[in-house]
Amino acid sequence: MWSSAGIRAVARATRLHAAFSPTLARILRDAQIRSRADLERLFAQELRTLSPGHRTGTLAVLDVLTGPDAWETLRERYDIDGETAIRRVIDSIVLHLRAARA
């Protein structure tokens, strides 16, 4: 069974080697496209009320907040436990969506 640290290590290695591998680059690009589509579907109601410019910016922020780099930074660089990291990401998403509507 994979540990979360093992999965993060594989993801990090994949991102590093994608520059040298068209196959890995395509896999990452496809995953990013699916992730963006998932965010658009998950937050469709909140995004619907935003202007096109705010919608694009908000999707970018949601992508960053929910991406592997944010998770790795919280967990490894700042040694934040998983539950706290999840709470911080959720709080950040809620705050950003509130600010985007204002």
DSSP file (Angstrom, degrees, kcal/mol; ACC not computed):
  #  RESIDUE AA STRUCTURE BP1 BP2  ACC     N-H-->O    O-->H-N    N-H-->O    O-->H-N    TCO  KAPPA ALPHA  PHI   PSI    X-CA   Y-CA   Z-CA
    1    1 A M              0   0    0      0, 0.0     2,-0.3     0, 0.0     0, 0.0   0.000 360.0 360.0 360.0 140.5    0.0    0.0    0.0
    2    2 A W        -     0   0    0      4,-0.0     2,-0.2     2,-0.0     3,-0.0  -0.571 360.0-142.3 -80.5 138.1    1.3    3.5   -0.9
    3    3 A S     >  -     0   0    0     -2,-0.3     4,-2.3     1,-0.1     5,-0.2  -0.608  26.1-113.7 -89.8 160.5    1.9    6.0    1.9
    4    4 A S  H  > S+     0   0    0      1,-0.2     4,-2.3    -2,-0.2     5,-0.2   0.860 120.0  54.2 -63.4 -33.0    1.0    9.6    1.3
    5    5 A A  H  > S+     0   0    0      2,-0.2     4,-2.1     1,-0.2    -1,-0.2   0.894 108.2  49.7 -66.0 -38.9    4.8   10.4    1.4
    6    6 A G  H  > S+     0   0    0      2,-0.2     4,-2.2     1,-0.2    -2,-0.2   0.902 110.5  49.1 -65.3 -41.9    5.4    7.8   -1.2
    7    7 A I  H  X S+     0   0    0     -4,-2.3     4,-2.6     1,-0.2    -2,-0.2   0.914 110.9  50.4 -64.0 -42.9    2.7    9.3   -3.5
    8    8 A R  H  X S+     0   0    0     -4,-2.3     4,-2.6     1,-0.2    -1,-0.2   0.891 109.5  51.6 -62.4 -38.6    4.1   12.8   -3.0
    9    9 A A  H  X S+     0   0    0     -4,-2.1     4,-2.4     2,-0.2    -1,-0.2   0.914 111.3  46.5 -65.4 -42.4    7.6   11.5   -3.9
   10   10 A V  H  X S+     0   0    0     -4,-2.2     4,-2.5     2,-0.2    -2,-0.2   0.918 113.1  49.6 -65.4 -43.0    6.4    9.9   -7.1
   11   11 A A  H  X S+     0   0    0     -4,-2.6     4,-2.4     2,-0.2    -2,-0.2   0.918 111.6  48.8 -61.8 -43.3    4.4   13.0   -8.0
   12   12 A R  H  X S+     0   0    0     -4,-2.6     4,-2.2     2,-0.2    -2,-0.2   0.921 112.2  48.0 -62.8 -44.8    7.4   15.2   -7.4
   13   13 A A  H  X S+     0   0    0     -4,-2.4     4,-2.3     1,-0.2    -1,-0.2   0.889 110.4  52.7 -63.9 -39.2    9.7   12.9   -9.5
   14   14 A T  H  X S+     0   0    0     -4,-2.5     4,-1.3     1,-0.2    -2,-0.2   0.928 109.8  47.9 -62.5 -45.2    7.1   12.9  -12.3
   15   15 A R  H  < S+     0   0    0     -4,-2.4     4,-0.5     1,-0.2    -2,-0.2   0.900 113.1  48.6 -62.5 -40.3    6.9   16.7  -12.4
   16   16 A L  H >< S+     0   0    0     -4,-2.2     3,-0.5     1,-0.2    -1,-0.2   0.886 115.9  42.0 -67.0 -39.1   10.7   16.9  -12.5
   17   17 A H  H >X S+     0   0    0     -4,-2.3     3,-1.7     1,-0.2     4,-0.5   0.591  91.3  85.6 -86.8 -10.9   11.2   14.3  -15.3
   18   18 A A  G >< S+     0   0    0     -4,-1.3     3,-0.8     1,-0.3     7,-0.4   0.817  80.4  64.6 -61.0 -30.2    8.3   15.6  -17.4
   19   19 A A  G <4 S+     0   0    0     -3,-0.5    -1,-0.3    -4,-0.5    -2,-0.1   0.749 110.7  37.6 -63.8 -21.8   10.6   18.2  -19.0
   20   20 A F  G <4 S+     0   0    0     -3,-1.7    -1,-0.2     1,-0.2    -2,-0.2   0.391 112.5  62.0-109.8   0.5   12.6   15.3  -20.5
   21   21 A S    <X  -     0   0    0     -3,-0.8     4,-2.7    -4,-0.5     5,-0.2  -0.938  56.8-162.8-134.5 111.4    9.7   12.9  -21.3
   22   22 A P  H  > S+     0   0    0      0, 0.0     4,-2.3     0, 0.0     5,-0.2   0.860  96.6  54.3 -57.7 -34.6    6.9   13.7  -23.8
   23   23 A T  H  > S+     0   0    0      2,-0.2     4,-2.4     1,-0.2     5,-0.2   0.948 110.7  43.1 -66.7 -48.0    4.9   10.9  -22.3
   24   24 A L  H  > S+     0   0    0      1,-0.2     4,-2.6     2,-0.2     5,-0.2   0.897 113.0  53.8 -63.8 -39.2    5.2   12.2  -18.7
   25   25 A A  H  X S+     0   0    0     -4,-2.7     4,-2.6    -7,-0.4    -1,-0.2   0.913 110.2  47.3 -60.9 -42.5    4.5   15.8  -20.0
   26   26 A R  H  X S+     0   0    0     -4,-2.3     4,-2.8     2,-0.2     5,-0.2   0.914 111.1  51.2 -65.5 -42.3    1.3   14.6  -21.7
   27   27 A I  H  X S+     0   0    0     -4,-2.4     4,-2.2     2,-0.2    -2,-0.2   0.929 113.1  45.4 -60.8 -45.1    0.2   12.7  -18.6
   28   28 A L  H  X S+     0   0    0     -4,-2.6     4,-2.5     2,-0.2    -2,-0.2   0.920 112.8  50.2 -64.4 -44.2    0.7   15.8  -16.4
   29   29 A R  H  X S+     0   0    0     -4,-2.6     4,-2.3     1,-0.2    -2,-0.2   0.919 111.6  48.5 -60.8 -43.9   -1.0   18.0  -18.9
   30   30 A D  H  X S+     0   0    0     -4,-2.8     4,-2.4     1,-0.2    -1,-0.2   0.898 111.2  50.3 -62.7 -40.5   -4.0   15.7  -19.1
   31   31 A A  H  X S+     0   0    0     -4,-2.2     4,-2.5    -5,-0.2    -2,-0.2   0.894 110.0  50.4 -64.7 -39.5   -4.2   15.5  -15.3
   32   32 A Q  H  X S+     0   0    0     -4,-2.5     4,-2.4     2,-0.2    -2,-0.2   0.894 110.0  50.1 -65.8 -39.5   -4.1   19.3  -15.1
   33   33 A I  H  X S+     0   0    0     -4,-2.3     4,-2.3     2,-0.2    -2,-0.2   0.925 112.7  46.5 -64.0 -44.5   -6.9   19.6  -17.7
   34   34 A R  H  X S+     0   0    0     -4,-2.4     4,-2.5     2,-0.2    -2,-0.2   0.901 111.8  51.5 -64.0 -40.3   -9.0   17.1  -15.7
   35   35 A S  H  X S+     0   0    0     -4,-2.5     4,-2.4     2,-0.2    -2,-0.2   0.924 110.1  48.6 -62.6 -44.2   -8.3   18.9  -12.4
   36   36 A R  H  X S+     0   0    0     -4,-2.4     4,-2.5     1,-0.2    -1,-0.2   0.913 111.7  49.5 -62.2 -43.3   -9.4   22.2  -13.9
   37   37 A A  H  X S+     0   0    0     -4,-2.3     4,-2.3     2,-0.2    -1,-0.2   0.894 109.6  52.2 -63.2 -39.8  -12.6   20.6  -15.3
   38   38 A D  H  X S+     0   0    0     -4,-2.5     4,-3.1     2,-0.2     5,-0.2   0.918 110.1  48.4 -61.7 -43.3  -13.2   19.1  -11.8
   39   39 A L  H  X S+     0   0    0     -4,-2.4     4,-2.6     2,-0.2    -2,-0.2   0.913 110.6  50.9 -63.6 -42.2  -12.8   22.5  -10.2
   40   40 A E  H  < S+     0   0    0     -4,-2.5    -1,-0.2     1,-0.2    -2,-0.2   0.897 115.5  42.7 -61.7 -40.1  -15.1   24.1  -12.7
   41   41 A R  H >< S+     0   0    0     -4,-2.3     3,-1.1     2,-0.2     4,-0.3   0.926 115.5  47.9 -71.5 -45.4  -17.8   21.5  -12.1
   42   42 A L  H 3< S+     0   0    0     -4,-3.1     3,-0.3     1,-0.3    -2,-0.2   0.885 123.1  32.7 -64.2 -40.3  -17.3   21.5   -8.3
   43   43 A F  T 3X S+     0   0    0     -4,-2.6     4,-2.8    -5,-0.2     5,-0.3   0.062  80.9 122.5-106.1  24.5  -17.5   25.3   -8.0
   44   44 A A  H <> S+     0   0    0     -3,-1.1     4,-2.1     1,-0.2    -1,-0.2   0.886  74.2  50.7 -54.8 -44.3  -19.9   25.9  -10.9
   45   45 A Q  H  > S+     0   0    0     -3,-0.3     4,-0.6    -4,-0.3    -1,-0.2   0.921 114.6  42.4 -62.8 -44.8  -22.5   27.7   -8.7
   46   46 A E  H >4 S+     0   0    0      1,-0.2     3,-0.5     2,-0.2    -2,-0.2   0.883 116.4  48.1 -69.8 -38.4  -19.9   30.0   -7.1
   47   47 A L  H >< S+     0   0    0     -4,-2.8     3,-1.7     1,-0.2    -2,-0.2   0.807  98.0  70.2 -72.7 -29.9  -18.1   30.7  -10.5
   48   48 A R  H 3< S+     0   0    0     -4,-2.1    -1,-0.2    -5,-0.3    -2,-0.2   0.804  96.1  52.9 -58.3 -31.8  -21.4   31.4  -12.3
   49   49 A T  T << S+     0   0    0     -4,-0.6    -1,-0.3    -3,-0.5     2,-0.2   0.523  94.2  91.6 -85.0  -5.4  -21.9   34.7  -10.5
   50   50 A L  S <  S-     0   0    0     -3,-1.7    51,-0.1    -4,-0.2    50,-0.0  -0.582  81.1-109.4 -94.2 152.4  -18.5   36.0  -11.3
   51   51 A S     >  -     0   0    0     -2,-0.2     4,-3.0     1,-0.1     5,-0.2  -0.341  41.6-101.8 -66.6 159.5  -17.4   38.2  -14.3
   52   52 A P  H  > S+     0   0    0      0, 0.0     4,-2.3     0, 0.0     5,-0.2   0.887 122.8  48.9 -54.5 -41.1  -15.2   36.4  -16.9
   53   53 A G  H  > S+     0   0    0      2,-0.2     4,-2.1     1,-0.2     5,-0.2   0.923 114.4  43.9 -65.2 -44.0  -12.1   38.0  -15.5
   54   54 A H  H  > S+     0   0    0      2,-0.2     4,-2.8     1,-0.2    -1,-0.2   0.865 111.7  55.3 -68.0 -35.1  -12.8   37.2  -11.9
   55   55 A R  H  X S+     0   0    0     -4,-3.0     4,-2.6     2,-0.2    -2,-0.2   0.940 109.1  46.3 -62.5 -47.5  -13.9   33.7  -12.9
   56   56 A T  H  X S+     0   0    0     -4,-2.3     4,-1.9    -5,-0.2    -2,-0.2   0.925 115.5  46.0 -61.7 -46.0  -10.5   33.0  -14.6
   57   57 A G  H  X S+     0   0    0     -4,-2.1     4,-2.2     2,-0.2    -1,-0.2   0.895 112.4  50.6 -64.6 -40.3   -8.6   34.4  -11.7
   58   58 A T  H  X S+     0   0    0     -4,-2.8     4,-2.7     1,-0.2    -2,-0.2   0.908 109.0  51.0 -66.0 -41.6  -10.6   32.5   -9.2
   59   59 A L  H  X S+     0   0    0     -4,-2.6     4,-2.4     1,-0.2    -1,-0.2   0.894 109.3  51.9 -61.4 -38.8  -10.1   29.2  -11.0
   60   60 A A  H  X S+     0   0    0     -4,-1.9     4,-2.1     2,-0.2    -2,-0.2   0.925 111.1  46.6 -63.1 -43.8   -6.4   29.9  -11.1
   61   61 A V  H  X S+     0   0    0     -4,-2.2     4,-2.9     2,-0.2    -2,-0.2   0.917 112.0  50.5 -65.6 -42.7   -6.4   30.5   -7.3
   62   62 A L  H  X S+     0   0    0     -4,-2.7     4,-2.0     1,-0.2    -1,-0.2   0.895 108.9  52.9 -61.2 -39.2   -8.5   27.4   -6.7
   63   63 A D  H  X S+     0   0    0     -4,-2.4     4,-0.6    -5,-0.2    -1,-0.2   0.916 112.2  44.6 -61.5 -44.1   -6.1   25.4   -8.9
   64   64 A V  H >< S+     0   0    0     -4,-2.1     3,-0.8     1,-0.2     6,-0.5   0.932 113.2  50.2 -66.0 -46.2   -3.1   26.6   -6.8
   65   65 A L  H 3< S+     0   0    0     -4,-2.9    -1,-0.2     1,-0.2    -2,-0.2   0.827 118.4  37.9 -63.7 -32.1   -4.8   26.0   -3.5
   66   66 A T  H 3< S+     0   0    0     -4,-2.0    -1,-0.2    -5,-0.2    -2,-0.2   0.408  97.6 105.8-100.7   2.1   -5.8   22.5   -4.3
   67   67 A G  S <X S-     0   0    0     -3,-0.8     4,-1.8    -4,-0.6     3,-0.3  -0.274  82.3-107.3 -83.6 168.3   -2.7   21.5   -6.2
   68   68 A P  H  > S+     0   0    0      0, 0.0     4,-2.8     0, 0.0     5,-0.2   0.806 114.6  59.4 -65.1 -31.0    0.1   19.2   -5.1
   69   69 A D  H  > S+     0   0    0      2,-0.2     4,-2.3     1,-0.2     5,-0.2   0.909 106.2  47.5 -66.5 -40.1    2.6   22.0   -4.6
   70   70 A A  H  > S+     0   0    0     -6,-0.5     4,-2.6    -3,-0.3     5,-0.2   0.931 113.8  47.8 -64.2 -44.6    0.4   23.7   -2.0
   71   71 A W  H  X S+     0   0    0     -4,-1.8     4,-2.8     1,-0.2     5,-0.3   0.929 112.4  48.7 -62.3 -45.4   -0.1   20.4   -0.2
   72   72 A E  H  X>S+     0   0    0     -4,-2.8     4,-2.8     1,-0.2     5,-1.1   0.901 111.4  50.5 -62.0 -41.2    3.6   19.6   -0.3
   73   73 A T  I  <>S+     0   0    0     -4,-2.3     5,-1.8    -5,-0.2     4,-0.4   0.941 114.2  43.5 -62.9 -47.8    4.5   23.1    1.0
   74   74 A L  I  <5S+     0   0    0     -4,-2.6     6,-2.4     3,-0.2    -2,-0.2   0.933 122.5  37.1 -63.1 -46.3    2.0   22.9    3.9
   75   75 A R  I  <5S+     0   0    0     -4,-2.8    -2,-0.2     4,-0.2    -3,-0.2   0.906 130.5  22.8 -77.3 -42.6    2.9   19.3    4.9
   76   76 A E  I  <5S+     0   0    0     -4,-2.8    -3,-0.2    -5,-0.3    -2,-0.1   0.910 126.2  39.3 -97.4 -48.1    6.6   19.2    4.3
   77   77 A R  I   <S+     0   0    0     -5,-1.1    -3,-0.2    -4,-0.4    -4,-0.1   0.921 132.6  26.4 -70.7 -41.1    8.0   22.7    4.4
   78   78 A Y  S   <S-     0   0    0     -5,-1.8    -1,-0.2    -6,-0.2    -3,-0.1   0.431  98.0-132.4-103.5   0.7    5.8   23.9    7.3
   79   79 A D        +     0   0    0     -6,-0.3     2,-0.4     1,-0.2    -4,-0.2   0.860  43.6 166.0  53.5  42.6    5.3   20.4    8.9
   80   80 A I        -     0   0    0     -6,-2.4    -1,-0.2    -7,-0.1    -2,-0.1  -0.761  37.7-116.1 -89.5 132.2    1.5   21.0    9.2
   81   81 A D     >  -     0   0    0     -2,-0.4     4,-2.6     1,-0.1     5,-0.2  -0.204  28.1-105.4 -66.4 161.4   -0.5   17.8    9.9
   82   82 A G  H  > S+     0   0    0      1,-0.2     4,-2.5     2,-0.2     5,-0.2   0.885 116.4  48.5 -57.4 -47.7   -3.0   16.5    7.4
   83   83 A E  H  > S+     0   0    0      1,-0.2     4,-2.2     2,-0.2    -1,-0.2   0.907 114.4  46.4 -62.7 -42.1   -6.2   17.6    9.1
   84   84 A T  H  > S+     0   0    0      2,-0.2     4,-2.6     1,-0.2    -1,-0.2   0.900 111.2  52.4 -67.1 -40.6   -4.9   21.1    9.8
   85   85 A A  H  X S+     0   0    0     -4,-2.6     4,-2.4     2,-0.2    -2,-0.2   0.922 109.4  49.3 -61.6 -44.0   -3.6   21.4    6.2
   86   86 A I  H  X S+     0   0    0     -4,-2.5     4,-2.6     1,-0.2    -1,-0.2   0.935 111.5  49.3 -59.1 -46.5   -7.1   20.4    4.9
   87   87 A R  H  X S+     0   0    0     -4,-2.2     4,-2.9     1,-0.2    -2,-0.2   0.906 110.6  50.1 -60.8 -42.7   -8.7   22.9    7.2
   88   88 A R  H  X S+     0   0    0     -4,-2.6     4,-2.3     2,-0.2    -1,-0.2   0.900 111.4  48.3 -63.7 -41.1   -6.4   25.7    6.0
   89   89 A V  H  X S+     0   0    0     -4,-2.4     4,-2.5     2,-0.2    -2,-0.2   0.936 113.1  47.4 -65.4 -45.7   -7.0   24.9    2.4
   90   90 A I  H  X S+     0   0    0     -4,-2.6     4,-2.7     1,-0.2     5,-0.2   0.938 112.3  49.7 -60.7 -46.6  -10.8   24.9    2.9
   91   91 A D  H  X S+     0   0    0     -4,-2.9     4,-2.6     1,-0.2    -1,-0.2   0.904 111.1  50.0 -58.3 -41.8  -10.6   28.2    4.9
   92   92 A S  H  X S+     0   0    0     -4,-2.3     4,-2.4     2,-0.2    -1,-0.2   0.896 110.6  49.3 -65.4 -40.7   -8.5   29.7    2.1
   93   93 A I  H  X S+     0   0    0     -4,-2.5     4,-2.7     2,-0.2     5,-0.2   0.942 112.2  47.9 -62.9 -47.5  -11.0   28.6   -0.6
   94   94 A V  H  X S+     0   0    0     -4,-2.7     4,-2.3     1,-0.2    -2,-0.2   0.931 113.0  48.2 -60.5 -46.6  -14.0   30.0    1.3
   95   95 A L  H  X S+     0   0    0     -4,-2.6     4,-2.4    -5,-0.2    -1,-0.2   0.910 112.6  48.5 -61.2 -42.4  -12.2   33.3    2.0
   96   96 A H  H  X S+     0   0    0     -4,-2.4     4,-2.5     2,-0.2    -2,-0.2   0.923 111.0  49.5 -65.6 -42.7  -11.2   33.7   -1.7
   97   97 A L  H  X S+     0   0    0     -4,-2.7     4,-1.5     2,-0.2    -1,-0.2   0.893 111.5  49.6 -64.4 -38.8  -14.7   32.9   -2.9
   98   98 A R  H  X S+     0   0    0     -4,-2.3     4,-1.1    -5,-0.2    -1,-0.2   0.931 112.8  46.9 -62.9 -44.6  -16.2   35.4   -0.6
   99   99 A A  H  < S+     0   0    0     -4,-2.4     3,-0.3     1,-0.2    -2,-0.2   0.872 108.6  55.3 -65.8 -36.9  -13.7   38.1   -1.7
  100  100 A A  H  < S+     0   0    0     -4,-2.5    -1,-0.2     1,-0.2    -2,-0.2   0.833 108.0  49.4 -66.2 -32.5  -14.3   37.2   -5.4
  101  101 A R  H  <        0   0    0     -4,-1.5    -1,-0.2     1,-0.2    -2,-0.2   0.748 360.0 360.0 -76.5 -23.6  -18.1   37.9   -4.9
  102  102 A A     <        0   0    0     -4,-1.1    -1,-0.2    -3,-0.3    -2,-0.2   0.492 360.0 360.0 -72.9 360.0  -17.6   41.2   -3.2
